[in-house]
Amino acid sequence: MRILVLILSLFLLTAAAPTPALATPSVVVRPVAFTVTNPLELGVLRTVRGSLYLPANAPLCRKSVMLLIPGLSYGAWAYDFPLEPDTYSVARALASQGFPAVAIDNLGYGASDHPNGYTLTVESYAAMTSQIVTQLRTGLYQTSLLSLPIAFTRVGLMGHSAGTEIAELTAGLFGGVDVVIATAYTHVPTPRILTDFTTGDTVRAALSDREYFGGTPEQRTEYMYNLSVADPAVVALDTAMAELTPSGEILSMSSQPSRLVMPLITAPVLLVLAEQDILFPPDVLGVPVGELELALFALSGDKELYVVPDAGHSFMLHTNAPETNAVIVDWLSERIPAC
């Protein structure tokens, strides 16, 4: 009898206890594909693939979208890292705060088409990026069968490293961009990367249409991270996922052609540099490179510099990434409408 009473009591307590609410995803992710033409492949249609990140509470919102452009050796995953996304996903951080984002594999990377690497220069990437910007504005791109493409009212660009070179070329040459977030890149690289790039990457690029940026995993890791504030698991996975870089991108990067068109950019600009970046730091030999870089955006009346404390080149993959993402969201919130 006592056992029966005990069982009944436990049943009643369990029934009376509140059921834990199921976690509601804050972001909806949809595949997207863009049909583009590469100026260096006349008459050929190519497909750039990626993912669209939307706020779960406003999946049809068309106010603004940020196009995220990765740098050398990175695909779309640089902006949505497959480990601990609450910490290391820029795309999800933006979308969860009302700013839809599109992370792409540039042509020659990941799920996108892979033409000959010599046809993929920063100038050709800029032309194709401009086409993607237009498609985001018009809704003329492909997405999943169960959803319709969204035509966004405003389109911004965010580039990382070489992706910033592409973003600046796109905004300066073609316009049609509402904000520019330039990260981990200036036009005053350190003597170290100048030497390594000239004697290593450029030579390898001349021998094959694709090359491993940095030459070795160890060298690339040194480029990308301040290991004292990076999770070893993130570093290991990043290194394992690193992609070969099209040689046309390597060879066309050397002259940093965006310097010629940066003065034409009129959109608001946020420049994000990492304090411990050994490739493009905010200061080089005591020279305030970050401040000088801002001056190159001559026609932009709204430009700001943020230095990420402690982080290395791939600042979005360091442990303080959530704080950096919050700074970016706050900056955007004052310039383009959120969902």
Contacts in CASP RR format, 6 or more apart in sequence:
PFRMAT RR
TARGET T0000
AUTHOR 0000-0000-0000
METHOD contacts of the structure
MODEL  1
MRILVLILSLFLLTAAAPTPALATPSVVVRPVAFTVTNPLELGVLRTVRG
SLYLPANAPLCRKSVMLLIPGLSYGAWAYDFPLEPDTYSVARALASQGFP
AVAIDNLGYGASDHPNGYTLTVESYAAMTSQIVTQLRTGLYQTSLLSLPI
AFTRVGLMGHSAGTEIAELTAGLFGGVDVVIATAYTHVPTPRILTDFTTG
DTVRAALSDREYFGGTPEQRTEYMYNLSVADPAVVALDTAMAELTPSGEI
LSMSSQPSRLVMPLITAPVLLVLAEQDILFPPDVLGVPVGELELALFALS
GDKELYVVPDAGHSFMLHTNAPETNAVIVDWLSERIPAC
24 56 0 8 1.000
25 56 0 8 1.000
26 55 0 8 1.000
26 56 0 8 1.000
26 57 0 8 1.000
26 92 0 8 1.000
26 95 0 8 1.000
26 96 0 8 1.000
27 53 0 8 1.000
27 54 0 8 1.000
27 55 0 8 1.000
27 56 0 8 1.000
27 92 0 8 1.000
27 95 0 8 1.000
27 96 0 8 1.000
28 53 0 8 1.000
28 54 0 8 1.000
28 55 0 8 1.000
28 56 0 8 1.000
28 59 0 8 1.000
28 95 0 8 1.000
29 51 0 8 1.000
29 52 0 8 1.000
29 53 0 8 1.000
29 54 0 8 1.000
30 51 0 8 1.000
30 52 0 8 1.000
30 54 0 8 1.000
30 143 0 8 1.000
30 144 0 8 1.000
30 147 0 8 1.000
31 49 0 8 1.000
31 50 0 8 1.000
31 51 0 8 1.000
31 52 0 8 1.000
31 143 0 8 1.000
31 144 0 8 1.000
32 49 0 8 1.000
32 50 0 8 1.000
32 51 0 8 1.000
32 52 0 8 1.000
32 102 0 8 1.000
32 141 0 8 1.000
32 142 0 8 1.000
32 143 0 8 1.000
32 149 0 8 1.000
33 47 0 8 1.000
33 48 0 8 1.000
33 49 0 8 1.000
33 50 0 8 1.000
33 141 0 8 1.000
33 142 0 8 1.000
33 143 0 8 1.000
34 47 0 8 1.000
34 48 0 8 1.000
34 49 0 8 1.000
34 104 0 8 1.000
34 131 0 8 1.000
34 132 0 8 1.000
34 135 0 8 1.000
34 141 0 8 1.000
34 142 0 8 1.000
35 45 0 8 1.000
35 46 0 8 1.000
35 47 0 8 1.000
35 141 0 8 1.000
35 142 0 8 1.000
36 45 0 8 1.000
36 46 0 8 1.000
36 47 0 8 1.000
36 48 0 8 1.000
36 107 0 8 1.000
36 128 0 8 1.000
36 131 0 8 1.000
36 132 0 8 1.000
37 43 0 8 1.000
37 44 0 8 1.000
37 45 0 8 1.000
37 46 0 8 1.000
37 128 0 8 1.000
37 131 0 8 1.000
38 44 0 8 1.000
38 46 0 8 1.000
38 107 0 8 1.000
38 115 0 8 1.000
38 119 0 8 1.000
38 120 0 8 1.000
38 124 0 8 1.000
38 127 0 8 1.000
38 128 0 8 1.000
39 123 0 8 1.000
39 124 0 8 1.000
39 127 0 8 1.000
40 119 0 8 1.000
40 120 0 8 1.000
40 121 0 8 1.000
40 124 0 8 1.000
41 115 0 8 1.000
41 119 0 8 1.000
44 115 0 8 1.000
46 107 0 8 1.000
46 112 0 8 1.000
46 113 0 8 1.000
46 115 0 8 1.000
46 128 0 8 1.000
47 112 0 8 1.000
47 113 0 8 1.000
48 104 0 8 1.000
48 105 0 8 1.000
48 106 0 8 1.000
48 107 0 8 1.000
48 112 0 8 1.000
48 113 0 8 1.000
48 128 0 8 1.000
48 132 0 8 1.000
49 104 0 8 1.000
49 105 0 8 1.000
49 110 0 8 1.000
49 111 0 8 1.000
49 112 0 8 1.000
50 76 0 8 1.000
50 102 0 8 1.000
50 103 0 8 1.000
50 104 0 8 1.000
50 105 0 8 1.000
50 111 0 8 1.000
50 112 0 8 1.000
51 76 0 8 1.000
51 80 0 8 1.000
51 91 0 8 1.000
51 102 0 8 1.000
51 103 0 8 1.000
52 65 0 8 1.000
52 100 0 8 1.000
52 101 0 8 1.000
52 102 0 8 1.000
52 143 0 8 1.000
52 150 0 8 1.000
53 80 0 8 1.000
53 91 0 8 1.000
53 92 0 8 1.000
53 94 0 8 1.000
53 95 0 8 1.000
53 100 0 8 1.000
53 101 0 8 1.000
53 102 0 8 1.000
53 103 0 8 1.000
54 61 0 8 1.000
54 95 0 8 1.000
54 100 0 8 1.000
54 150 0 8 1.000
55 61 0 8 1.000
55 95 0 8 1.000
55 96 0 8 1.000
55 97 0 8 1.000
55 98 0 8 1.000
55 100 0 8 1.000
55 339 0 8 1.000
57 339 0 8 1.000
58 98 0 8 1.000
58 339 0 8 1.000
60 150 0 8 1.000
61 98 0 8 1.000
61 100 0 8 1.000
61 150 0 8 1.000
61 339 0 8 1.000
62 150 0 8 1.000
62 151 0 8 1.000
62 152 0 8 1.000
62 153 0 8 1.000
63 152 0 8 1.000
63 153 0 8 1.000
63 154 0 8 1.000
63 336 0 8 1.000
63 337 0 8 1.000
63 338 0 8 1.000
63 339 0 8 1.000
64 99 0 8 1.000
64 100 0 8 1.000
64 152 0 8 1.000
64 153 0 8 1.000
64 154 0 8 1.000
64 155 0 8 1.000
64 156 0 8 1.000
64 178 0 8 1.000
64 332 0 8 1.000
64 336 0 8 1.000
64 337 0 8 1.000
64 338 0 8 1.000
64 339 0 8 1.000
65 99 0 8 1.000
65 100 0 8 1.000
65 101 0 8 1.000
65 102 0 8 1.000
65 136 0 8 1.000
65 150 0 8 1.000
65 152 0 8 1.000
65 154 0 8 1.000
65 155 0 8 1.000
65 156 0 8 1.000
66 94 0 8 1.000
66 99 0 8 1.000
66 100 0 8 1.000
66 101 0 8 1.000
66 102 0 8 1.000
66 155 0 8 1.000
66 156 0 8 1.000
66 157 0 8 1.000
66 158 0 8 1.000
66 179 0 8 1.000
66 181 0 8 1.000
66 332 0 8 1.000
67 101 0 8 1.000
67 102 0 8 1.000
67 104 0 8 1.000
67 129 0 8 1.000
67 132 0 8 1.000
67 133 0 8 1.000
67 136 0 8 1.000
67 155 0 8 1.000
67 156 0 8 1.000
67 157 0 8 1.000
67 158 0 8 1.000
68 76 0 8 1.000
68 79 0 8 1.000
68 90 0 8 1.000
68 91 0 8 1.000
68 101 0 8 1.000
68 102 0 8 1.000
68 103 0 8 1.000
68 104 0 8 1.000
68 158 0 8 1.000
68 159 0 8 1.000
68 160 0 8 1.000
69 104 0 8 1.000
69 106 0 8 1.000
69 129 0 8 1.000
69 157 0 8 1.000
69 158 0 8 1.000
69 159 0 8 1.000
69 160 0 8 1.000
69 163 0 8 1.000
69 164 0 8 1.000
69 166 0 8 1.000
69 167 0 8 1.000
70 76 0 8 1.000
70 78 0 8 1.000
70 79 0 8 1.000
70 103 0 8 1.000
70 104 0 8 1.000
70 105 0 8 1.000
70 106 0 8 1.000
70 109 0 8 1.000
70 159 0 8 1.000
70 160 0 8 1.000
70 163 0 8 1.000
71 78 0 8 1.000
71 106 0 8 1.000
71 159 0 8 1.000
71 160 0 8 1.000
71 161 0 8 1.000
71 162 0 8 1.000
71 163 0 8 1.000
72 161 0 8 1.000
72 162 0 8 1.000
72 213 0 8 1.000
72 245 0 8 1.000
72 249 0 8 1.000
72 250 0 8 1.000
72 253 0 8 1.000
73 212 0 8 1.000
73 213 0 8 1.000
73 220 0 8 1.000
73 242 0 8 1.000
73 243 0 8 1.000
73 244 0 8 1.000
73 245 0 8 1.000
74 109 0 8 1.000
74 160 0 8 1.000
74 242 0 8 1.000
74 243 0 8 1.000
75 104 0 8 1.000
75 105 0 8 1.000
75 106 0 8 1.000
75 109 0 8 1.000
75 110 0 8 1.000
75 243 0 8 1.000
76 103 0 8 1.000
76 104 0 8 1.000
76 105 0 8 1.000
76 110 0 8 1.000
77 103 0 8 1.000
77 241 0 8 1.000
78 103 0 8 1.000
78 160 0 8 1.000
78 314 0 8 1.000
78 316 0 8 1.000
78 317 0 8 1.000
79 89 0 8 1.000
79 90 0 8 1.000
79 91 0 8 1.000
79 101 0 8 1.000
79 103 0 8 1.000
79 160 0 8 1.000
79 316 0 8 1.000
80 89 0 8 1.000
80 90 0 8 1.000
80 91 0 8 1.000
80 92 0 8 1.000
80 103 0 8 1.000
81 88 0 8 1.000
81 89 0 8 1.000
81 234 0 8 1.000
81 237 0 8 1.000
81 238 0 8 1.000
81 316 0 8 1.000
81 317 0 8 1.000
82 237 0 8 1.000
83 231 0 8 1.000
83 233 0 8 1.000
83 234 0 8 1.000
83 237 0 8 1.000
84 231 0 8 1.000
84 234 0 8 1.000
85 92 0 8 1.000
86 92 0 8 1.000
86 322 0 8 1.000
87 319 0 8 1.000
87 321 0 8 1.000
87 322 0 8 1.000
88 234 0 8 1.000
88 316 0 8 1.000
88 317 0 8 1.000
88 321 0 8 1.000
90 101 0 8 1.000
90 103 0 8 1.000
90 158 0 8 1.000
90 316 0 8 1.000
90 321 0 8 1.000
90 325 0 8 1.000
90 328 0 8 1.000
91 101 0 8 1.000
91 103 0 8 1.000
93 322 0 8 1.000
93 325 0 8 1.000
93 326 0 8 1.000
93 328 0 8 1.000
93 329 0 8 1.000
94 100 0 8 1.000
94 101 0 8 1.000
94 325 0 8 1.000
94 328 0 8 1.000
94 329 0 8 1.000
94 332 0 8 1.000
95 101 0 8 1.000
97 329 0 8 1.000
97 333 0 8 1.000
97 338 0 8 1.000
98 338 0 8 1.000
98 339 0 8 1.000
99 329 0 8 1.000
99 332 0 8 1.000
99 336 0 8 1.000
99 338 0 8 1.000
99 339 0 8 1.000
100 150 0 8 1.000
100 152 0 8 1.000
100 339 0 8 1.000
102 132 0 8 1.000
102 136 0 8 1.000
104 112 0 8 1.000
104 132 0 8 1.000
105 111 0 8 1.000
105 112 0 8 1.000
106 112 0 8 1.000
106 120 0 8 1.000
106 125 0 8 1.000
106 166 0 8 1.000
107 113 0 8 1.000
107 114 0 8 1.000
107 115 0 8 1.000
107 120 0 8 1.000
107 125 0 8 1.000
107 128 0 8 1.000
108 114 0 8 1.000
108 115 0 8 1.000
108 117 0 8 1.000
108 120 0 8 1.000
108 246 0 8 1.000
109 243 0 8 1.000
109 246 0 8 1.000
110 243 0 8 1.000
116 209 0 8 1.000
117 209 0 8 1.000
117 210 0 8 1.000
117 246 0 8 1.000
117 247 0 8 1.000
117 248 0 8 1.000
117 249 0 8 1.000
118 209 0 8 1.000
118 246 0 8 1.000
118 247 0 8 1.000
118 248 0 8 1.000
118 251 0 8 1.000
119 246 0 8 1.000
119 248 0 8 1.000
120 246 0 8 1.000
120 248 0 8 1.000
120 249 0 8 1.000
121 248 0 8 1.000
121 249 0 8 1.000
121 251 0 8 1.000
121 252 0 8 1.000
122 162 0 8 1.000
122 165 0 8 1.000
122 166 0 8 1.000
122 169 0 8 1.000
122 249 0 8 1.000
122 252 0 8 1.000
122 253 0 8 1.000
122 257 0 8 1.000
122 258 0 8 1.000
123 169 0 8 1.000
123 252 0 8 1.000
123 257 0 8 1.000
125 163 0 8 1.000
125 166 0 8 1.000
125 169 0 8 1.000
125 249 0 8 1.000
126 166 0 8 1.000
126 169 0 8 1.000
126 170 0 8 1.000
126 173 0 8 1.000
126 174 0 8 1.000
127 173 0 8 1.000
127 174 0 8 1.000
129 157 0 8 1.000
129 166 0 8 1.000
129 167 0 8 1.000
129 170 0 8 1.000
130 170 0 8 1.000
130 173 0 8 1.000
130 174 0 8 1.000
130 175 0 8 1.000
130 176 0 8 1.000
132 141 0 8 1.000
133 155 0 8 1.000
133 156 0 8 1.000
133 157 0 8 1.000
133 170 0 8 1.000
133 174 0 8 1.000
133 176 0 8 1.000
133 177 0 8 1.000
134 140 0 8 1.000
135 141 0 8 1.000
136 151 0 8 1.000
136 152 0 8 1.000
136 155 0 8 1.000
137 151 0 8 1.000
137 152 0 8 1.000
137 153 0 8 1.000
137 155 0 8 1.000
138 151 0 8 1.000
139 149 0 8 1.000
139 150 0 8 1.000
139 151 0 8 1.000
139 152 0 8 1.000
140 149 0 8 1.000
141 149 0 8 1.000
142 149 0 8 1.000
143 149 0 8 1.000
153 337 0 8 1.000
154 178 0 8 1.000
154 179 0 8 1.000
154 336 0 8 1.000
154 337 0 8 1.000
155 176 0 8 1.000
155 177 0 8 1.000
155 178 0 8 1.000
156 177 0 8 1.000
156 178 0 8 1.000
156 179 0 8 1.000
156 180 0 8 1.000
156 181 0 8 1.000
156 267 0 8 1.000
156 336 0 8 1.000
157 167 0 8 1.000
157 170 0 8 1.000
157 171 0 8 1.000
157 177 0 8 1.000
157 179 0 8 1.000
157 180 0 8 1.000
157 181 0 8 1.000
158 167 0 8 1.000
158 180 0 8 1.000
158 181 0 8 1.000
158 183 0 8 1.000
158 328 0 8 1.000
159 166 0 8 1.000
159 167 0 8 1.000
159 181 0 8 1.000
159 182 0 8 1.000
159 183 0 8 1.000
159 185 0 8 1.000
160 183 0 8 1.000
160 184 0 8 1.000
160 185 0 8 1.000
160 314 0 8 1.000
160 316 0 8 1.000
161 183 0 8 1.000
161 184 0 8 1.000
161 185 0 8 1.000
161 279 0 8 1.000
161 280 0 8 1.000
161 313 0 8 1.000
162 185 0 8 1.000
162 249 0 8 1.000
162 253 0 8 1.000
163 185 0 8 1.000
164 182 0 8 1.000
164 183 0 8 1.000
164 184 0 8 1.000
164 185 0 8 1.000
164 258 0 8 1.000
165 185 0 8 1.000
165 253 0 8 1.000
165 256 0 8 1.000
165 257 0 8 1.000
165 258 0 8 1.000
167 180 0 8 1.000
167 181 0 8 1.000
167 182 0 8 1.000
168 180 0 8 1.000
168 182 0 8 1.000
168 258 0 8 1.000
168 261 0 8 1.000
168 262 0 8 1.000
168 265 0 8 1.000
169 257 0 8 1.000
169 258 0 8 1.000
169 261 0 8 1.000
170 177 0 8 1.000
171 177 0 8 1.000
171 180 0 8 1.000
171 261 0 8 1.000
171 265 0 8 1.000
171 267 0 8 1.000
172 258 0 8 1.000
172 261 0 8 1.000
172 262 0 8 1.000
172 264 0 8 1.000
172 265 0 8 1.000
173 261 0 8 1.000
173 264 0 8 1.000
175 265 0 8 1.000
177 265 0 8 1.000
177 267 0 8 1.000
178 267 0 8 1.000
178 268 0 8 1.000
178 335 0 8 1.000
178 336 0 8 1.000
179 267 0 8 1.000
179 268 0 8 1.000
179 269 0 8 1.000
179 270 0 8 1.000
179 332 0 8 1.000
179 335 0 8 1.000
179 336 0 8 1.000
180 265 0 8 1.000
180 267 0 8 1.000
180 268 0 8 1.000
180 269 0 8 1.000
180 270 0 8 1.000
181 269 0 8 1.000
181 270 0 8 1.000
181 272 0 8 1.000
181 328 0 8 1.000
181 331 0 8 1.000
182 269 0 8 1.000
182 270 0 8 1.000
182 271 0 8 1.000
182 272 0 8 1.000
183 271 0 8 1.000
183 272 0 8 1.000
183 273 0 8 1.000
183 315 0 8 1.000
184 272 0 8 1.000
184 273 0 8 1.000
184 274 0 8 1.000
184 277 0 8 1.000
184 279 0 8 1.000
184 280 0 8 1.000
184 313 0 8 1.000
184 314 0 8 1.000
184 315 0 8 1.000
185 280 0 8 1.000
186 273 0 8 1.000
186 280 0 8 1.000
186 289 0 8 1.000
186 290 0 8 1.000
186 292 0 8 1.000
186 293 0 8 1.000
187 256 0 8 1.000
187 258 0 8 1.000
187 259 0 8 1.000
187 293 0 8 1.000
187 296 0 8 1.000
188 280 0 8 1.000
188 284 0 8 1.000
188 287 0 8 1.000
188 289 0 8 1.000
188 292 0 8 1.000
188 293 0 8 1.000
189 197 0 8 1.000
189 279 0 8 1.000
189 280 0 8 1.000
190 278 0 8 1.000
190 279 0 8 1.000
190 280 0 8 1.000
190 281 0 8 1.000
190 284 0 8 1.000
192 278 0 8 1.000
192 279 0 8 1.000
193 223 0 8 1.000
193 278 0 8 1.000
193 279 0 8 1.000
193 280 0 8 1.000
196 214 0 8 1.000
196 219 0 8 1.000
197 250 0 8 1.000
197 253 0 8 1.000
197 254 0 8 1.000
198 254 0 8 1.000
200 214 0 8 1.000
200 215 0 8 1.000
201 211 0 8 1.000
201 213 0 8 1.000
201 214 0 8 1.000
201 215 0 8 1.000
201 245 0 8 1.000
201 250 0 8 1.000
202 250 0 8 1.000
202 251 0 8 1.000
202 254 0 8 1.000
204 211 0 8 1.000
204 212 0 8 1.000
204 215 0 8 1.000
204 247 0 8 1.000
204 250 0 8 1.000
205 211 0 8 1.000
205 247 0 8 1.000
205 248 0 8 1.000
205 250 0 8 1.000
205 251 0 8 1.000
206 247 0 8 1.000
206 251 0 8 1.000
208 247 0 8 1.000
209 246 0 8 1.000
209 247 0 8 1.000
209 248 0 8 1.000
210 244 0 8 1.000
210 245 0 8 1.000
210 246 0 8 1.000
210 247 0 8 1.000
211 244 0 8 1.000
211 245 0 8 1.000
211 247 0 8 1.000
211 250 0 8 1.000
212 220 0 8 1.000
212 242 0 8 1.000
212 244 0 8 1.000
212 245 0 8 1.000
213 220 0 8 1.000
213 223 0 8 1.000
213 242 0 8 1.000
213 245 0 8 1.000
213 250 0 8 1.000
214 220 0 8 1.000
214 223 0 8 1.000
217 239 0 8 1.000
217 242 0 8 1.000
220 239 0 8 1.000
220 242 0 8 1.000
221 227 0 8 1.000
221 235 0 8 1.000
221 239 0 8 1.000
222 278 0 8 1.000
223 278 0 8 1.000
223 279 0 8 1.000
223 313 0 8 1.000
224 235 0 8 1.000
224 238 0 8 1.000
224 312 0 8 1.000
224 313 0 8 1.000
224 314 0 8 1.000
224 317 0 8 1.000
225 235 0 8 1.000
225 312 0 8 1.000
225 313 0 8 1.000
225 314 0 8 1.000
225 317 0 8 1.000
225 318 0 8 1.000
226 274 0 8 1.000
226 276 0 8 1.000
226 310 0 8 1.000
226 311 0 8 1.000
226 312 0 8 1.000
226 318 0 8 1.000
227 235 0 8 1.000
228 310 0 8 1.000
229 310 0 8 1.000
229 311 0 8 1.000
229 318 0 8 1.000
229 319 0 8 1.000
229 320 0 8 1.000
230 312 0 8 1.000
230 317 0 8 1.000
230 318 0 8 1.000
230 319 0 8 1.000
231 319 0 8 1.000
234 317 0 8 1.000
235 317 0 8 1.000
238 314 0 8 1.000
238 317 0 8 1.000
259 296 0 8 1.000
262 296 0 8 1.000
262 297 0 8 1.000
262 298 0 8 1.000
263 296 0 8 1.000
263 297 0 8 1.000
263 298 0 8 1.000
263 299 0 8 1.000
264 299 0 8 1.000
265 297 0 8 1.000
265 299 0 8 1.000
265 300 0 8 1.000
266 299 0 8 1.000
266 300 0 8 1.000
266 301 0 8 1.000
267 300 0 8 1.000
268 300 0 8 1.000
268 301 0 8 1.000
268 302 0 8 1.000
268 303 0 8 1.000
268 335 0 8 1.000
269 294 0 8 1.000
269 297 0 8 1.000
269 300 0 8 1.000
269 302 0 8 1.000
269 303 0 8 1.000
269 304 0 8 1.000
270 303 0 8 1.000
270 304 0 8 1.000
270 306 0 8 1.000
270 328 0 8 1.000
270 331 0 8 1.000
271 290 0 8 1.000
271 293 0 8 1.000
271 294 0 8 1.000
271 303 0 8 1.000
271 304 0 8 1.000
271 305 0 8 1.000
271 306 0 8 1.000
272 306 0 8 1.000
272 307 0 8 1.000
272 308 0 8 1.000
272 315 0 8 1.000
272 324 0 8 1.000
272 327 0 8 1.000
272 328 0 8 1.000
273 280 0 8 1.000
273 281 0 8 1.000
273 282 0 8 1.000
273 289 0 8 1.000
273 290 0 8 1.000
273 305 0 8 1.000
273 306 0 8 1.000
273 307 0 8 1.000
273 308 0 8 1.000
274 281 0 8 1.000
274 282 0 8 1.000
274 307 0 8 1.000
274 308 0 8 1.000
274 311 0 8 1.000
274 312 0 8 1.000
274 313 0 8 1.000
274 315 0 8 1.000
274 318 0 8 1.000
275 281 0 8 1.000
275 282 0 8 1.000
275 307 0 8 1.000
275 308 0 8 1.000
275 309 0 8 1.000
275 310 0 8 1.000
275 311 0 8 1.000
275 312 0 8 1.000
276 310 0 8 1.000
276 311 0 8 1.000
276 312 0 8 1.000
277 311 0 8 1.000
277 312 0 8 1.000
277 313 0 8 1.000
277 315 0 8 1.000
278 312 0 8 1.000
278 313 0 8 1.000
279 313 0 8 1.000
280 289 0 8 1.000
280 313 0 8 1.000
281 289 0 8 1.000
282 288 0 8 1.000
282 289 0 8 1.000
282 290 0 8 1.000
282 305 0 8 1.000
282 307 0 8 1.000
283 289 0 8 1.000
283 290 0 8 1.000
290 305 0 8 1.000
291 305 0 8 1.000
293 305 0 8 1.000
294 303 0 8 1.000
294 304 0 8 1.000
294 305 0 8 1.000
297 303 0 8 1.000
302 335 0 8 1.000
304 331 0 8 1.000
306 324 0 8 1.000
306 327 0 8 1.000
306 331 0 8 1.000
308 315 0 8 1.000
308 318 0 8 1.000
308 320 0 8 1.000
308 324 0 8 1.000
309 320 0 8 1.000
310 318 0 8 1.000
310 320 0 8 1.000
311 318 0 8 1.000
311 320 0 8 1.000
311 321 0 8 1.000
311 324 0 8 1.000
312 318 0 8 1.000
315 321 0 8 1.000
315 324 0 8 1.000
316 324 0 8 1.000
316 325 0 8 1.000
332 338 0 8 1.000
END
